[in-house]
Amino acid sequence: MPLQDVEAVSITILVDNCTDFLLTNSTHAKRPPLIVNEKYNLPAPVAEHGFSALISTFAKNNKNIDTFLFDAGVSENGVIHNADLLGIRFDQIDGIILSHGHFDHFTGLPNVLKRISSRRSSTVDLFSHPDAFLRRWEIYPDGKRARLPFLDEKQLKELGATIHKNSGVKLLPTDTSSSLLITGEIPRNSSFEKGFPFQYAENLNGNAYGDEKNLDLVPDPLVKDDQAVVVDVRNKGLVVITGCGHAGIINTVNYAMQVTGIDKIYAVIGGFHLPADGGIFEEAIESTLNELQKIDPKYIIPCHCSGWKATNKIIDLMPNKFIQSAVCTTLTF
């Protein structure tokens, strides 16, 4: 794929599971200051079990090329609150990319769209996989089940979104002038990355949504809508940004290298979906980290849903590669 290289990319973490006032700046991470004008820097950022990041690419002389919002968090206003603290104007972004259709990545989307429409008359492009709009359930081995919140396509359009559904690789902003790549559906090749086996989708069979009496649930374990964003930093390699990484972080990174033809990974940022659950996700930690060491990215930044156990193992195995994520941190490569 003809992904154009860029001079730099910055990823501002707007929603993540962690906040930390005491983190200090480093070569690649700019943190919010603790004290401003002899006062503590309040109100504080909010952390929540979700993810959102603002991705900006730059040409030489620090000229901004494109800026896209990647996901929108789990609460209605968390992403808005943190963006306001940083002075981020959502009406100035070039579009929104949705990693997948789980509520911890899209709940803040309506209020982001409202904020945009209040400040500009044009619509905003929203890029997603078609399956992001499925109505889904989680059914656990102990019999507990719950319907997941779902994306309301009609509502998003009414709020000013122009929705682009695509299951394949997508270059942004255009095929001929591209600073970002969306992977689309990621092939599942590793034996240890098993998707999300507790997930089911409503099969309508001609029935209306919400028809509990005739509800037919079909297995939907692969989360086919899980997709990542890829940027090629000049002379450095690929920066791969995931939401949850349901496709598996190894499958994701390998696919990014395959579709770009670039085999050097500069940074991996986002969710690795390796919670210490005592089951298949925890079982995958060792194999995942073994493969990640072979890929040998320069930097590794585990975020939302990566899990404390996997994160600590990354620190132990690859301490010089690890960068701590926290809300309102801007990572620049």
C-alpha positions in Angstrom: 0.0 0.0 0.0 1.4 3.5 -0.9 1.4 4.9 2.6 3.4 8.1 2.6 6.0 8.6 5.3 5.7 11.6 7.6 8.3 13.5 9.6 6.5 12.9 12.9 3.3 11.7 14.5 1.8 12.7 17.8 -0.7 10.7 19.8 -2.5 12.5 22.6 -4.2 10.1 25.0 -7.6 11.5 25.8 -9.1 8.5 27.4 -7.3 5.6 29.2 -7.5 3.7 32.4 -4.8 5.6 34.1 -4.1 9.1 35.3 -0.9 10.1 37.2 -0.1 13.7 38.3 3.5 12.7 39.1 4.7 11.5 35.8 7.4 13.7 34.3 8.2 14.6 30.7 10.6 12.4 28.7 12.0 12.4 25.2 8.8 11.1 23.6 6.1 11.9 26.3 4.8 15.3 27.3 2.8 15.2 30.5 0.4 17.8 32.0 2.3 20.1 34.5 1.5 19.6 38.1 1.7 23.3 39.0 0.7 26.3 36.8 1.2 29.9 38.1 1.8 28.7 41.6 -1.4 26.7 41.7 -2.1 23.0 41.2 -3.3 22.3 37.7 -7.0 21.7 38.4 -9.5 20.4 37.4 -7.7 17.1 37.0 -7.9 14.8 33.9 -10.3 11.9 34.3 -9.4 8.3 33.7 -11.9 5.6 32.8 -12.1 2.1 31.4 -12.0 3.1 27.8 -9.8 4.6 25.1 -9.5 7.6 22.9 -6.6 9.3 21.2 -6.0 12.3 18.9 -3.6 11.3 16.2 -1.8 14.1 14.2 0.8 13.7 11.5 3.4 16.3 10.6 5.6 17.2 7.6 8.9 19.0 7.8 9.0 22.3 9.7 6.3 20.9 12.1 3.5 21.5 9.5 0.4 19.6 10.4 -0.8 17.2 7.7 -3.9 15.5 9.2 -5.6 15.1 12.6 -8.0 12.3 13.4 -9.8 11.3 16.5 -9.4 7.6 17.2 -12.3 6.3 19.5 -14.2 8.4 22.0 -14.1 6.7 25.4 -16.7 5.0 27.7 -18.5 7.9 29.3 -20.5 10.6 27.7 -18.2 13.5 28.7 -14.8 12.1 29.7 -13.2 12.7 26.3 -14.8 16.2 26.1 -13.5 17.0 29.6 -9.9 16.0 28.9 -9.9 17.6 25.5 -11.0 20.9 27.0 -8.2 20.8 29.6 -5.7 20.5 26.7 -7.5 23.2 24.5 -8.3 20.7 21.8 -10.9 21.8 19.2 -12.8 18.8 17.8 -14.3 21.0 15.1 -10.8 21.3 13.6 -10.2 17.5 13.1 -10.2 15.9 9.7 -12.3 12.9 10.8 -13.0 10.2 13.3 -11.8 6.6 13.2 -13.6 3.9 15.3 -11.4 0.9 16.3 -14.4 -1.3 16.9 -18.0 -1.3 18.0 -17.7 -1.7 21.8 -19.1 0.9 24.1 -15.9 1.7 25.9 -14.7 3.1 22.7 -17.8 5.0 21.4 -20.0 6.3 24.2 -18.5 9.8 24.0 -19.1 9.9 20.3 -22.5 11.7 20.3 -21.2 14.5 22.4 -18.1 14.9 20.3 -20.4 15.2 17.2 -22.5 17.8 19.1 -19.4 19.8 19.9 -18.3 19.7 16.3 -21.8 20.7 14.9 -22.0 23.6 17.3 -18.9 25.1 15.9 -19.0 24.3 12.1 -21.7 23.6 9.6 -20.0 20.8 7.7 -20.4 17.1 8.5 -17.5 15.0 9.9 -16.3 11.8 8.3 -16.6 8.7 10.5 -14.7 5.6 9.4 -15.6 2.2 10.7 -15.9 -1.5 9.9 -19.5 -2.5 9.0 -19.7 -4.9 12.0 -19.2 -2.0 14.4 -22.9 -1.5 14.1 -23.9 -5.0 15.2 -26.1 -5.5 18.2 -24.2 -7.7 20.5 -24.4 -9.7 23.8 -21.8 -11.1 26.1 -22.6 -14.6 27.5 -20.2 -16.0 30.1 -19.5 -19.6 31.1 -21.4 -19.1 34.4 -24.5 -18.3 32.4 -24.5 -14.5 33.1 -25.3 -12.5 30.0 -25.8 -8.9 29.1 -26.7 -6.9 26.0 -24.0 -4.4 25.1 -24.8 -0.8 24.3 -24.7 -0.4 20.5 -24.0 2.4 18.0 -27.2 4.1 16.7 -26.4 4.8 13.1 -29.4 7.1 12.6 -28.5 9.2 15.6 -24.9 9.6 14.5 -26.0 10.8 11.0 -28.5 13.2 12.6 -25.6 14.6 14.7 -23.5 15.3 11.6 -21.5 12.2 10.9 -21.0 11.0 7.4 -20.4 7.3 7.9 -17.9 5.3 5.8 -18.1 1.6 6.3 -15.1 -0.4 5.0 -13.8 -3.8 5.9 -10.5 -3.5 3.9 -7.4 -1.4 4.1 -8.2 2.4 3.9 -5.8 5.2 3.3 -6.5 8.7 4.7 -7.2 11.3 3.8 -7.1 9.9 0.2 -5.6 7.0 -1.7 -3.2 9.3 -3.5 -2.3 11.5 -0.5 -2.1 9.4 2.6 -0.5 10.0 6.0 -2.5 7.3 7.9 -3.6 3.8 7.1 -6.6 2.0 8.7 -6.0 -1.8 8.6 -9.6 -2.8 8.3 -10.3 -6.4 9.1 -7.2 -8.1 10.4 -6.4 -11.8 9.5 -6.2 -14.2 12.5 -3.0 -16.2 12.0 -1.6 -16.8 15.4 -2.7 -19.8 17.4 -2.8 -18.0 20.8 -4.8 -14.9 19.9 -8.4 -16.2 20.1 -10.6 -13.1 19.9 -13.4 -12.6 22.3 -15.2 -16.0 22.7 -18.0 -14.6 25.0 -19.4 -12.3 22.3 -22.6 -13.0 20.4 -24.5 -11.0 17.9 -28.3 -10.7 17.3 -29.4 -12.5 14.2 -32.6 -10.7 13.1 -34.1 -13.4 10.9 -36.6 -10.8 9.7 -37.4 -9.7 13.3 -37.1 -6.1 14.6 -34.3 -5.2 16.8 -35.3 -5.5 20.5 -37.7 -8.4 19.9 -36.7 -10.4 23.0 -39.2 -13.2 22.3 -37.7 -14.1 19.0 -34.1 -13.2 19.8 -31.6 -15.4 18.0 -28.0 -15.0 19.1 -25.1 -16.3 17.0 -21.5 -16.7 18.0 -19.4 -13.6 17.1 -16.0 -14.4 18.7 -13.6 -12.7 16.3 -14.7 -9.1 16.6 -14.0 -8.7 12.9 -14.5 -4.9 13.2 -11.3 -4.6 15.3 -8.9 -2.4 13.3 -5.8 -0.3 13.9 -4.2 2.9 12.6 -0.7 2.8 11.1 1.7 5.7 10.4 5.1 5.4 8.7 7.6 7.8 10.4 10.4 8.7 8.0 13.6 6.6 8.5 12.2 5.2 11.7 9.4 2.6 10.8 5.8 2.1 11.6 3.8 3.4 14.5 0.8 1.1 15.1 -2.1 2.3 17.3 -4.8 -0.1 18.5 -8.0 0.3 20.4 -8.4 -3.0 22.3 -6.5 -5.3 20.0 -9.1 -8.0 19.9 -7.5 -9.3 16.7 -4.4 -9.9 18.8 -1.5 -7.4 18.9 0.8 -9.8 17.1 -1.7 -10.4 14.3 -2.2 -6.6 14.1 1.5 -5.7 13.9 2.2 -8.5 11.4 -0.6 -7.3 9.2 0.5 -3.7 9.4 3.9 -4.8 8.1 2.3 -7.0 5.4 0.1 -4.3 3.9 2.7 -1.5 4.0 5.7 -3.6 3.0 7.6 -2.1 5.9 9.1 -4.6 8.4 10.5 -2.1 10.9 8.2 -1.2 13.9 9.0 2.0 15.7 6.2 2.0 18.3 3.2 0.0 19.3 0.6 1.9 21.3 -2.9 1.0 22.6 -4.8 -1.9 23.9 -3.2 -5.4 23.8 -6.2 -7.1 25.4 -4.3 -9.3 27.8 -6.1 -9.0 31.1 -5.2 -11.3 33.9 -8.4 -13.2 33.8 -7.2 -16.7 34.6 -8.3 -17.8 31.1 -7.4 -17.5 27.5 -6.2 -13.9 27.7 -3.8 -14.6 30.5 -2.6 -17.8 28.8 -1.7 -15.7 25.8 0.6 -13.3 27.6 3.8 -15.4 27.4 3.4 -16.2 23.7 2.4 -12.6 22.9 5.4 -11.1 24.6 7.8 -13.7 23.1 6.6 -12.7 19.6 6.7 -9.0 20.5 10.4 -9.4 21.4 11.0 -11.0 18.0 9.3 -8.1 16.3 11.5 -5.8 18.4 9.7 -2.4 18.3 11.7 0.5 19.6 8.9 1.6 22.0 5.9 -0.2 23.6 3.1 1.7 25.2 0.4 -0.6 26.5 -2.9 1.2 27.2 -6.5 0.4 28.1 -7.3 -3.3 28.6 -3.7 -4.5 28.2 -3.8 -5.7 31.8 -1.6 -5.1 34.8 0.1 -8.5 34.5 1.1 -8.2 30.9 2.2 -4.6 31.4 4.5 -5.6 34.3 6.0 -8.4 32.3 6.7 -5.9 29.5 8.5 -3.7 32.0 10.5 -6.6 33.3 11.4 -8.0 29.8 11.8 -4.8 27.9 12.3 -1.9 30.3 14.0 0.4 27.8 11.2 0.1 25.4 8.3 0.8 27.8 6.6 4.2 28.1 3.8 4.7 30.7 0.5 5.8 29.2 -1.7 8.2 31.1 -4.6 10.5 30.1 -3.6 13.9 28.7 -0.1 12.6 27.7 1.1 13.4 24.2 3.4 10.9 22.7 5.5 12.2 19.8 7.6 10.1 17.5 
